[in-house]
Amino acid sequence: MVELALRLRALSPKSRTPVLALLVSLLVLRSRVVDVPASVLAKLTESARRKKVTPEDVEDALQRVYVDEPDGSKTLLVPYGDKVNKINIKPTPPSVLSSSAKSFPLLSSSHRPTLSRSFLRQLAAILRIAFPSITCRESFILVLHSFFLILRTVLSVGVAKLDGRIVRDLVSANGKGFAKGLGLWFLLAIPSTYTNSMIRHLQSSLSLRMRTRLTRYTHDLYLSSFPYLRYYRVGLEGGLEGVDQYITADIAAFSDSLSTLYGNLIKPTTDLVLFTLSLSRSLGPSGTVLLFVNYYVTASILRAVTPAFGRLAEVERRLEGEFRAGVGRVGREAEEIAFYDGGKREHDILWRAYLRLIKHVNSIFKIRIAYEWTEDYVIKYLWSAAGYGLISIPVLMNRTRSLGVQAGPPQESDSDSPDDAVANRTENYISSRRLLLSLADAGGRLMYAYKDLLELSGLTTRLYTLLSTLHALPALPSISSSSDEITLEHVDVGVPPLNFAIADPDAAENMYDYDMTLGASINPPLVRDLTITLRTGEHLMITGSNGVGKTAIARVLAGLWAPQAGVVRRPDEVLVVPQRAYMVAGSLLDQIIYPHSYAQFARSGRTEEELMGILEAVHLAYLPAREGGWRTRKEWRDVLSGGEKQRMGMARVFYHRPKFAVLDECTSAVSSDVEGRMYEHAKSLGITLITISLRPSLIRYHTQLLTLPGDGTGRAVLTRVGTAEERMGIDREIINLESKLGEVENWQRRLEELNDQLGIQKH
Ligand SMILES: Nc1ncnc2c1ncn2[C@@H]1O[C@H](COP(=O)(O)OP(=O)(O)OP(=O)(O)O)[C@@H](O)[C@H]1O
């Protein structure tokens, strides 16, 4: 070290500086290499460790999907190549959801997307979700994006000036200046091109991040548990169709449109301001005034000819959604359609939906022709003509001034040769010309941005409609808890009302679409004044004709529908098995434990042997071997037969062992012998059954029978089924009656024969 210092001192001061700089840099680098290992090495070892992930680990990640964190967030495990990426996801806190609900009052059905204050309020409400705070990453990207957009404009002004200088030097045959200008030109090209690619990159990042924020918020809102259950109620109570289109395509289109528009709006606006400032210096006050007159005339013309792009965009998204829903329906119901050989019919339906869509898109294209023609004419030709006129002002004035100067007494500036005057005028012309061309370009882009802004208003209305409808669904009434019994007291059961916005008459003068109150259409009750008490061990069967409201009672019991009147009390452990068996995306194991996740299963300490026992009870023990093990992932909806799916539904009951299980015709496709054994098994596990069924043979497993006569009065008749012996008696009677009913045809035939004989005798 000392030797090094001595050698440095021996160097001349001029050559010492770069050596010192080099040494300092080396020291900084060295300190980084020495200091950083703790963090860098941790990362390196982490990635090295991640690289060693075995196929079993990947399999395990696929099965687990996510890990519950102590802070309530979840860490998603995403297998990617030979690694497992971990992504932490924090759910939107319920307090944030409820506080932002105030920003989403429902729009009236007559609302049309335009550039009004209503649009700004809708946009602001959505932006508060996309940019939750000033310090969030999205805000940072936005600031960086804005910086590069402004930098590009500043660089453009520099390029315009340099352009003028190069031509001036060329005209005045200044070789040195020309070469210098050219050198600067290449230097300026480096930040200019880098700025362009950064703008594109930041615009895409911003769009993606906004989409992620909005999708996460929408998911948290849409897939909410009780008491909101918005995913279930948004159609019936919210009256919103095709939510998939809103969540998948519309959010993406909104994010894209907004981030593109930001660039398309900020850049030409700054261009316009900076270029106008630059130009006004060479144009003088009168030229600047004329420039503004030009802007005003252009804006007025284009405003007059602009069609309602917002409304057009909104309709396009809706038709797009209808077409998408049609294609989705065919995919989902493929087998049913195939049984009917309904391909041709579905083809017609889909084609009609597609034609409606493209007819609309085509009409937009046609409308655009006239608009774009006017726009091009105004921006390219009117502005250029105005530009020539404006440029000529300083040039001509310069000339007059220089002529005037020649006539007067000699001055210092008169030493300028006529060549220099021409060179200066050329420089002025080239710079102004370039600025004007850029100005025309900025004006064109601003007009495009105006059209994009109108389209954004359509997308904003779509997204706002989704969020406001989800927010407007009120919480379902909480169900009073009871420990060991289900009680219904004077309960009226009916289809829930549709929530809709009704305009406040006092606000009719108001130009905005807000100040709405919620309205609700009331449906007549299906079942009236229902009073039952069901203790554990008392099994109830609900029967009655189709459409009388049997499942409606199950919906009220589950809390899906609010009772129109009366009180419902029940313990928490009630599981409803629906009529249509639902198979979740995942492994065979996931089917049994649904709605639990694999993580919950692993935590509960329950085993695969136990699951095998459950499958044996529902006579599906062959499934793991047949399908390739518990972790096999398939489209179970298609793989399992109707009866197998229903048995799987019962397997879930045996896995969760609730106090009460509501079985809504969930064994209708199961053979009678297996059905009986499953009922006995459920009872042996201490599960109290509420069965909705039309099969009289199931009565024997119940102690009470609720019959809905369906006579239009909405009354329900509750009868005791009796003791096991009485039930056996009823069974015997049922079998007796069923066999007698089977004989009716024979008796009928015999009666006809006898009548015929009598008739012959009469003749
Ligand atoms: N989402 C809904 N929107 C409108 N009406 C509905 C809705 N769900 C049910 N209903 C109506 O409520 C009535 C009762 O339906 P529910 O499903 O309870 O019948 P059910 O007695 O279970 O009949 P089934 O034996 O055929 O299953 C029916 O007339 C049905 O049309």
The ligand as an ORCA input file, in Angstrom:
! r2SCAN-3c Opt
* xyz 0 1
  N     -82.394    -18.659    -10.584
  C     -83.713    -18.660    -10.727
  N     -84.302    -17.666    -11.413
  C     -85.625    -17.655    -11.591
  N     -86.443    -18.596    -11.119
  C     -85.913    -19.601    -10.436
  C     -84.521    -19.687    -10.191
  N     -84.299    -20.813     -9.480
  C     -85.494    -21.396     -9.296
  N     -86.449    -20.677     -9.857
  C     -87.880    -21.016     -9.885
  O     -88.290    -21.400     -8.605
  C     -89.170    -22.485     -8.691
  C     -88.730    -23.577     -7.721
  O     -87.478    -24.050     -8.110
  P     -86.817    -25.299     -7.365
  O     -85.467    -25.478     -7.984
  O     -86.877    -25.087     -5.917
  O     -87.771    -26.485     -7.772
  P     -87.788    -27.981     -7.234
  O     -89.012    -28.131     -6.436
  O     -86.508    -28.313     -6.591
  O     -87.962    -28.747     -8.613
  P     -87.261    -30.072     -9.159
  O     -87.937    -31.225     -8.528
  O     -87.564    -30.019    -10.619
  O     -85.826    -29.983     -8.855
  C     -89.181    -22.956    -10.126
  O     -90.408    -22.581    -10.713
  C     -88.046    -22.226    -10.777
  O     -88.393    -21.849    -12.068
*
